[in-house]
Amino acid sequence: MRFLPTEFSAATAPTEIRALVAQLSGLSPDEPISVLPGGQEAAQVALAKIQPQLYRHDRNFLDGHVTRLSPYVRHGLVSPQQLMQQALQVAGVEAGERFIQQLAWRDYFHLYLAQFPQAAWQDVEPYKTGWLAADYAQDLPADIAAASTGVRLIDQLICELLQQGWLHNHARLYLAAYVVHWRRVRWQAGAQWFLQHLLDGDLASNNLSWQWVASTFSAKPYIFNLENVEKFSRGRLDCAHPSNAIFDDDYDALQAKLFPNL
Ligand SMILES: Cc1cc2nc3c(=O)[nH]c(=O)nc-3n(C[C@H](O)[C@H](O)[C@H](O)COP(=O)(O)OP(=O)(O)OC[C@H]3O[C@@H](n4cnc5c(N)ncnc54)[C@H](O)[C@@H]3O)c2cc1C
């Protein structure tokens, strides 16, 4: 599996890690190799760096102060309880609130799935898109899997997923909305695809988030437009490329195009 945080630099990584990455790359040349330092020590270092007081203002920006701790949380190296305590210690109740709210989403998804295990793969409710479940393609199209949709910002995000095994929450929302609403693919296919590639792949958070985007676990479908991506990507994605024009409209116009039966 793979992980390449943006701050990782092959030049400055410890020699043993570089040697290990080189050795593993030789064994499977087509697979990017994870360089996320594993283990309790690395998890504690990352935990000590969280900044909930900045997070509350910029967590929706792709370069915002999110923690990237999810792979450690997923694999049990840091508990949500520890994260909450650290947030309270660093930022206090008021400044730490937004961060703790996000932890609560995780808890909610886990508790919901424990109570209703069928929600992992079955629609909780019908789609509220004007389309029936049968109108959605069963399988993930090959161009999506290969990051060759021809839509520049989408291909950039897919490459990030494949190479790093981690995506910012907003990027996950963009990709999921593109798959389900622009390509009309059932959310289950997208959820399975994410689970194959995410280092933090987690059945509850992932699948219920996909259902939330799809509208089978929420009151309305989640969609975005190019203006939103321009704002939250702050130049990290090639938003000006003409292939992104499919997103370049106001929300009413996009709704009318994507959900004409409503
Ligand atoms: C389509 C889609 C798929 C997702 N799949 C996963 C997944 O497989 N595994 C996973 O852990 N999260 C998933 N999420 C939730 C969220 O995107 C990630 O938890 C978050 O981006 C991880 O980055 P971070 O550690 O920097 O989070 P931070 O923003 O720093 O938050 C700290 C911790 O809180 C929890 N958290 C934060 N936001 C959420 C959220 N919206 N829902 C649930 N928990 C949250 C995570 O444990 C995270 O590590 C998904 C979201 C979407 C929209």
The ligand as an SDF file (V2000), in Angstrom:
LIG
                    3D

 53 58  0  0  0  0  0  0  0  0999 V2000
  -16.5750    9.8910    0.2550 C   0  0  0  0  0  0  0  0  0  0  0  0
  -15.8380    9.9030    1.5820 C   0  0  0  0  0  0  0  0  0  0  0  0
  -15.1430    8.7900    2.0030 C   0  0  0  0  0  0  0  0  0  0  0  0
  -14.4980    8.7720    3.2510 C   0  0  0  0  0  0  0  0  0  0  0  0
  -13.8080    7.6390    3.6360 N   0  0  0  0  0  0  0  0  0  0  0  0
  -13.2080    7.6190    4.8520 C   0  0  0  0  0  0  0  0  0  0  0  0
  -12.5020    6.4510    5.2800 C   0  0  0  0  0  0  0  0  0  0  0  0
  -12.4570    5.4230    4.5950 O   0  0  0  0  0  0  0  0  0  0  0  0
  -11.8820    6.4900    6.4990 N   0  0  0  0  0  0  0  0  0  0  0  0
  -11.9360    7.6100    7.3040 C   0  0  0  0  0  0  0  0  0  0  0  0
  -11.3490    7.5920    8.3900 O   0  0  0  0  0  0  0  0  0  0  0  0
  -12.6090    8.7030    6.9250 N   0  0  0  0  0  0  0  0  0  0  0  0
  -13.2370    8.7550    5.7270 C   0  0  0  0  0  0  0  0  0  0  0  0
  -13.8960    9.8870    5.3400 N   0  0  0  0  0  0  0  0  0  0  0  0
  -14.0140   11.0150    6.2940 C   0  0  0  0  0  0  0  0  0  0  0  0
  -12.9240   12.0830    6.1790 C   0  0  0  0  0  0  0  0  0  0  0  0
  -12.7760   12.4880    4.8410 O   0  0  0  0  0  0  0  0  0  0  0  0
  -11.5730   11.5860    6.7130 C   0  0  0  0  0  0  0  0  0  0  0  0
  -11.7120   11.0250    7.9980 O   0  0  0  0  0  0  0  0  0  0  0  0
  -10.5730   12.7410    6.8270 C   0  0  0  0  0  0  0  0  0  0  0  0
  -10.4410   13.4020    5.5890 O   0  0  0  0  0  0  0  0  0  0  0  0
   -9.2280   12.1980    7.2890 C   0  0  0  0  0  0  0  0  0  0  0  0
   -8.2480   13.2070    7.2710 O   0  0  0  0  0  0  0  0  0  0  0  0
   -7.6510   13.8160    8.6050 P   0  0  0  0  0  0  0  0  0  0  0  0
   -7.1280   12.7240    9.4600 O   0  0  0  0  0  0  0  0  0  0  0  0
   -6.7380   14.9090    8.2140 O   0  0  0  0  0  0  0  0  0  0  0  0
   -8.9680   14.4160    9.2730 O   0  0  0  0  0  0  0  0  0  0  0  0
   -9.1320   15.6100   10.3060 P   0  0  0  0  0  0  0  0  0  0  0  0
  -10.0150   16.6020    9.6620 O   0  0  0  0  0  0  0  0  0  0  0  0
   -7.8490   16.0670   10.8240 O   0  0  0  0  0  0  0  0  0  0  0  0
   -9.9940   14.9510   11.4800 O   0  0  0  0  0  0  0  0  0  0  0  0
   -9.4150   14.1820   12.5500 C   0  0  0  0  0  0  0  0  0  0  0  0
  -10.0620   12.8150   12.5860 C   0  0  0  0  0  0  0  0  0  0  0  0
  -11.4900   12.9120   12.7280 O   0  0  0  0  0  0  0  0  0  0  0  0
  -12.1340   11.9210   11.9340 C   0  0  0  0  0  0  0  0  0  0  0  0
  -12.9330   12.6060   10.8920 N   0  0  0  0  0  0  0  0  0  0  0  0
  -12.7140   13.8310   10.3800 C   0  0  0  0  0  0  0  0  0  0  0  0
  -13.6620   14.1560    9.4900 N   0  0  0  0  0  0  0  0  0  0  0  0
  -14.4840   13.1000    9.4190 C   0  0  0  0  0  0  0  0  0  0  0  0
  -15.6680   12.8120    8.6710 C   0  0  0  0  0  0  0  0  0  0  0  0
  -16.2220   13.7150    7.8270 N   0  0  0  0  0  0  0  0  0  0  0  0
  -16.2530   11.6200    8.8130 N   0  0  0  0  0  0  0  0  0  0  0  0
  -15.7430   10.7040    9.6830 C   0  0  0  0  0  0  0  0  0  0  0  0
  -14.6380   10.9170   10.4360 N   0  0  0  0  0  0  0  0  0  0  0  0
  -14.0150   12.0980   10.3030 C   0  0  0  0  0  0  0  0  0  0  0  0
  -11.0430   11.0620   11.3250 C   0  0  0  0  0  0  0  0  0  0  0  0
  -10.7920    9.9580   12.1730 O   0  0  0  0  0  0  0  0  0  0  0  0
   -9.8500   12.0250   11.3120 C   0  0  0  0  0  0  0  0  0  0  0  0
   -8.6180   11.3610   11.3280 O   0  0  0  0  0  0  0  0  0  0  0  0
  -14.5590    9.9230    4.0860 C   0  0  0  0  0  0  0  0  0  0  0  0
  -15.2620   11.0590    3.6430 C   0  0  0  0  0  0  0  0  0  0  0  0
  -15.8820   11.0470    2.4070 C   0  0  0  0  0  0  0  0  0  0  0  0
  -16.6230   12.2830    1.9610 C   0  0  0  0  0  0  0  0  0  0  0  0
  1  2  1  0
  2  3  1  0
  2 52  2  0
  3  4  2  0
  4  5  1  0
  4 50  1  0
  5  6  2  0
  6  7  1  0
  6 13  1  0
  7  8  2  0
  7  9  1  0
  9 10  1  0
 10 11  2  0
 10 12  1  0
 12 13  2  0
 13 14  1  0
 14 15  1  0
 14 50  1  0
 15 16  1  0
 16 17  1  0
 16 18  1  0
 18 19  1  0
 18 20  1  0
 20 21  1  0
 20 22  1  0
 22 23  1  0
 23 24  1  0
 24 25  2  0
 24 26  1  0
 24 27  1  0
 27 28  1  0
 28 29  2  0
 28 30  1  0
 28 31  1  0
 31 32  1  0
 32 33  1  0
 33 34  1  0
 33 48  1  0
 34 35  1  0
 35 36  1  0
 35 46  1  0
 36 37  1  0
 36 45  1  0
 37 38  2  0
 38 39  1  0
 39 40  1  0
 39 45  2  0
 40 41  1  0
 40 42  2  0
 42 43  1  0
 43 44  2  0
 44 45  1  0
 46 47  1  0
 46 48  1  0
 48 49  1  0
 50 51  2  0
 51 52  1  0
 52 53  1  0
M  END
$$$$
